[in-house]
Amino acid sequence: MYRILEANREVRERRNQLRHPRYAKPQLLATGPNQVWSWDITKLLGPAKWTYFYLYVILDIFSRYVVGWMVAARESAALAKRLVQETSAKQGIEPGQLALQADRGPSMKSKPLALLLADLGVAKSHSRPRVSNDNPFSESQFKTLKYRPEFPDRFGSIQDARAFCQRLSPWYNTEHYHTALGLLTPEMVHYHRAPPKSSTPDNAPCWPPTNGTPGASPAANPNPSPRPRRSGSTHPNATKKGSNSTLTSEGECPKSVDTFRASRRSSIVELRMSP
């Protein structure tokens, strides 16, 4: 009986099956500032349970510079449109210059924002459905924000949240030495203010800081990664594939972390073996 059914192609699932389309992995390549932005929204805990404030942040993936941010009482497509419009005007974005990467949240996929991006000549790119790591730069910046020692458990009011972000954003842009940028600040890379390679400033950052700790080994200080020439997400051969492409990374930026870990392990072994 089954041979007869198989010969007539009847041995199969007869119910209608839902087939999801296969989304291409987004790949965007930035070789300079204001070419690819990544933006997202995160929640900040309010004074009581189930109360939140919403932090909107737009990040340049090449320089890691926060080009725009806003704290609001709600997540809204109108507020997102206003933030993108004002930030684009402030940075002097020309049509066809910029690509904007975001996840698939309601504000990111809203019609008002899509129409604005079309008017500005900005290509939009979205993460794949149910994929959490297609927008890594914004998520990493949020982690840096929330892991700061002075970050509070809760904010008493929206004014408190805005005041905190007004202090933190300048610190992140101008004082935070980023390992993916060769221990330069985002402002240096974004506005081409990096010192020449031959010069080493007296206040050059040293990581990890020894602070005069006995037994600290110079081998524990890794060589900082070179200054970024390209930036993206994870794919080594990043190319731009139209408006629905995504982030991929190229360059030596992630190597600094591996160098630090390897050198740290070697220094620990030396210390344990020393008499």
C-alpha positions as CSV (number, residue, x, y, z in Angstrom):
1,M,0.0,0.0,0.0
2,Y,2.8,2.5,0.9
3,R,4.6,1.7,-2.3
4,I,1.5,2.7,-4.3
5,L,1.0,5.8,-2.2
6,E,4.7,6.8,-2.6
7,A,4.5,6.2,-6.4
8,N,1.6,8.7,-6.5
9,R,3.4,11.2,-4.1
10,E,0.8,10.8,-1.4
11,V,3.2,9.9,1.4
12,R,3.7,13.4,2.8
13,E,2.4,15.9,5.4
14,R,-1.0,16.7,4.2
15,R,-1.6,19.6,6.5
16,N,-0.7,23.1,5.5
17,Q,2.7,24.0,6.9
18,L,3.8,27.6,7.7
19,R,7.1,28.3,6.0
20,H,9.1,31.3,7.3
21,P,11.2,33.2,4.7
22,R,14.9,32.9,5.0
23,Y,16.3,36.3,5.9
24,A,19.7,37.2,4.8
25,K,22.3,38.1,7.5
26,P,22.6,41.9,7.5
27,Q,26.0,43.2,6.5
28,L,27.1,46.8,6.5
29,L,30.6,48.2,6.3
30,A,31.8,51.5,7.6
31,T,35.1,52.9,6.6
32,G,34.6,56.3,8.2
33,P,32.3,58.3,10.6
34,N,28.7,59.0,9.7
35,Q,28.4,56.0,7.3
36,V,26.6,53.5,9.4
37,W,24.6,54.3,12.6
38,S,23.1,51.8,15.0
39,W,20.2,52.8,17.3
40,D,18.1,51.1,20.0
41,I,15.9,51.8,23.0
42,T,16.5,50.5,26.5
43,K,14.5,50.7,29.7
44,L,15.5,52.5,32.8
45,L,13.8,51.4,36.0
46,G,11.6,54.1,37.5
47,P,10.8,54.9,41.2
48,A,8.2,52.1,41.6
49,K,7.7,48.6,40.3
50,W,6.5,48.4,36.7
51,T,7.5,52.0,36.0
52,Y,10.1,52.7,33.3
53,F,11.8,55.5,31.4
54,Y,13.1,54.9,27.9
55,L,16.5,55.8,26.7
56,Y,17.0,56.3,22.9
57,V,20.6,56.1,21.7
58,I,22.0,56.5,18.2
59,L,25.6,55.3,17.9
60,D,28.1,55.6,15.1
61,I,29.5,52.1,14.6
62,F,32.9,53.3,13.2
63,S,33.8,55.7,16.0
64,R,31.5,54.4,18.7
65,Y,30.5,58.0,19.2
66,V,27.0,58.7,20.6
67,V,25.7,61.1,18.0
68,G,22.2,61.4,19.6
69,W,20.2,60.3,22.6
70,M,17.0,61.1,24.4
71,V,15.2,60.0,27.6
72,A,11.4,59.8,27.3
73,A,8.5,58.5,29.4
74,R,7.3,56.2,26.6
75,E,8.4,54.4,23.5
76,S,7.0,56.3,20.5
77,A,7.5,56.3,16.8
78,A,7.0,60.1,16.7
79,L,9.8,60.6,19.3
80,A,12.1,58.2,17.3
81,K,11.4,60.2,14.1
82,R,12.2,63.5,15.9
83,L,15.5,62.1,17.3
84,V,16.7,60.8,13.9
85,Q,15.7,63.9,12.1
86,E,17.5,66.3,14.6
87,T,20.6,64.1,14.8
88,S,20.9,63.9,11.0
89,A,20.7,67.6,10.7
90,K,23.2,68.1,13.5
91,Q,25.7,65.8,11.8
92,G,25.1,67.2,8.3
93,I,24.0,64.0,6.7
94,E,23.7,64.1,2.9
95,P,21.3,61.9,0.9
96,G,22.9,58.5,0.1
97,Q,25.6,58.9,2.8
98,L,24.1,57.0,5.8
99,A,22.7,53.6,6.6
100,L,20.7,53.1,9.8
101,Q,20.7,49.7,11.5
102,A,18.1,48.8,14.1
103,D,16.2,45.8,15.4
104,R,12.6,45.0,14.6
105,G,10.9,46.9,17.4
106,P,7.7,48.8,16.7
107,S,9.3,52.2,16.7
108,M,12.1,51.0,14.5
109,K,9.7,49.6,11.9
110,S,7.1,52.4,12.1
111,K,5.8,54.1,9.0
112,P,6.6,57.7,10.1
113,L,10.3,56.8,10.6
114,A,10.4,54.8,7.3
115,L,9.0,57.8,5.4
116,L,11.5,60.2,7.1
117,L,14.4,57.9,6.2
118,A,13.2,57.9,2.6
119,D,13.0,61.7,2.5
120,L,16.5,62.0,4.0
121,G,18.0,59.4,1.6
122,V,19.0,57.1,4.5
123,A,19.2,53.4,3.9
124,K,17.5,51.3,6.6
125,S,18.6,47.9,7.8
126,H,16.9,45.6,10.3
127,S,18.0,42.6,12.3
128,R,16.7,39.2,11.5
129,P,13.6,38.0,13.3
130,R,14.3,36.3,16.6
131,V,18.1,37.0,16.3
132,S,19.5,38.9,19.3
133,N,23.0,39.6,18.2
134,D,22.4,41.5,14.9
135,N,22.7,44.8,16.7
136,P,25.8,44.3,18.8
137,F,27.1,47.9,19.0
138,S,24.0,49.3,20.7
139,E,23.8,46.4,23.1
140,S,27.4,46.8,24.0
141,Q,27.0,50.5,24.7
142,F,24.0,49.9,26.9
143,K,26.0,47.3,28.9
144,T,28.8,49.9,29.4
145,L,26.2,52.4,30.6
146,K,24.5,50.0,33.0
147,Y,27.7,48.5,34.4
148,R,29.1,51.8,35.5
149,P,29.6,52.0,39.3
150,E,27.5,55.2,39.6
151,F,24.5,53.7,37.7
152,P,21.6,53.7,40.2
153,D,19.2,50.8,40.8
154,R,16.3,53.1,40.1
155,F,15.7,56.6,39.0
156,G,13.5,58.8,41.1
157,S,12.0,60.8,38.2
158,I,12.6,61.3,34.5
159,Q,14.6,64.5,35.4
160,D,17.0,62.3,37.4
161,A,17.4,59.9,34.4
162,R,18.1,62.8,32.0
163,A,20.6,64.4,34.4
164,F,22.4,61.1,34.7
165,C,22.6,60.6,31.0
166,Q,23.8,64.2,30.5
167,R,26.8,63.4,32.7
168,L,27.4,60.0,31.2
169,S,27.3,60.8,27.5
170,P,30.1,63.3,27.6
171,W,32.2,60.8,29.6
172,Y,31.6,58.1,27.1
173,N,32.4,60.3,24.1
174,T,35.4,62.2,25.5
175,E,36.9,60.2,28.3
176,H,36.2,56.6,27.7
177,Y,39.2,54.9,26.1
178,H,37.7,52.2,23.9
179,T,39.7,49.0,23.4
180,A,38.2,48.5,19.9
181,L,39.5,52.0,18.9
182,G,43.1,51.3,19.9
183,L,42.5,53.0,23.3
184,L,41.3,56.2,21.8
185,T,38.1,58.0,22.7
186,P,35.1,58.0,20.4
187,E,35.4,61.7,20.0
188,M,39.0,61.4,18.7
189,V,38.0,58.9,16.0
190,H,34.8,60.6,15.1
191,Y,36.3,64.1,14.6
192,H,39.7,62.9,13.5
193,R,41.5,64.3,16.5
194,A,43.7,61.3,17.2
195,P,47.3,62.0,18.0
196,P,49.9,60.8,15.4
197,K,51.2,57.3,15.8
198,S,54.7,58.4,16.6
199,S,53.7,60.5,19.6
200,T,52.8,59.0,22.9
201,P,51.1,61.4,25.3
202,D,52.2,61.5,28.9
203,N,48.7,60.6,30.1
204,A,48.4,57.6,27.8
205,P,46.1,55.0,29.4
206,C,47.6,51.8,30.7
207,W,45.5,48.7,31.1
208,P,45.3,47.0,33.4
209,P,46.6,49.8,35.8
210,T,49.3,48.5,38.1
211,N,48.8,51.3,40.8
212,G,52.1,50.3,42.2
213,T,50.9,46.7,43.0
214,P,53.8,44.5,44.1
215,G,54.5,41.7,41.6
216,A,52.7,43.5,38.7
217,S,54.1,42.3,35.4
218,P,54.6,44.6,32.4
219,A,53.5,41.7,30.3
220,A,50.0,42.1,31.6
221,N,49.6,45.3,29.6
222,P,48.4,44.3,26.1
223,N,49.4,46.1,23.0
224,P,46.3,48.2,22.0
225,S,44.7,47.3,18.7
226,P,45.4,49.5,15.7
227,R,43.2,52.4,15.0
228,P,40.1,51.3,13.2
229,R,40.0,51.4,9.4
230,R,36.7,49.6,9.0
231,S,34.0,48.6,11.4
232,G,31.1,46.3,11.4
233,S,29.7,43.3,13.3
234,T,31.1,39.8,13.0
235,H,31.6,38.7,9.3
236,P,35.2,39.0,8.1
237,N,34.3,39.9,4.5
238,A,31.9,42.8,5.0
239,T,30.3,44.2,1.9
240,K,27.4,46.4,1.4
241,K,24.4,44.6,-0.1
242,G,21.8,47.1,-0.7
243,S,19.3,48.7,1.7
244,N,18.5,45.4,3.5
245,S,22.1,44.6,4.3
246,T,23.5,44.4,7.9
247,L,26.5,44.9,10.2
248,T,29.6,42.9,9.7
249,S,33.0,43.7,11.1
250,E,36.4,43.8,9.6
251,G,39.7,44.8,11.1
252,E,41.8,44.0,14.1
253,C,39.5,45.4,16.7
254,P,38.4,42.2,18.5
255,K,42.0,41.0,18.7
256,S,42.8,43.4,21.5
257,V,40.5,41.4,23.9
258,D,42.2,38.1,23.0
259,T,45.6,39.7,23.3
260,F,44.7,41.0,26.8
261,R,43.3,37.6,27.9
262,A,46.4,35.7,26.6
263,S,48.9,38.1,28.2
264,R,46.9,38.2,31.4
265,R,47.0,34.4,31.7
266,S,50.7,34.3,30.9
267,S,51.5,36.9,33.6
268,I,49.5,35.0,36.2
269,V,51.4,31.8,35.4
270,E,54.7,33.7,35.7
271,L,53.7,35.1,39.1
272,R,52.6,31.7,40.4
273,M,55.9,30.0,39.3
274,S,58.1,32.7,40.6
275,P,59.7,31.9,44.1
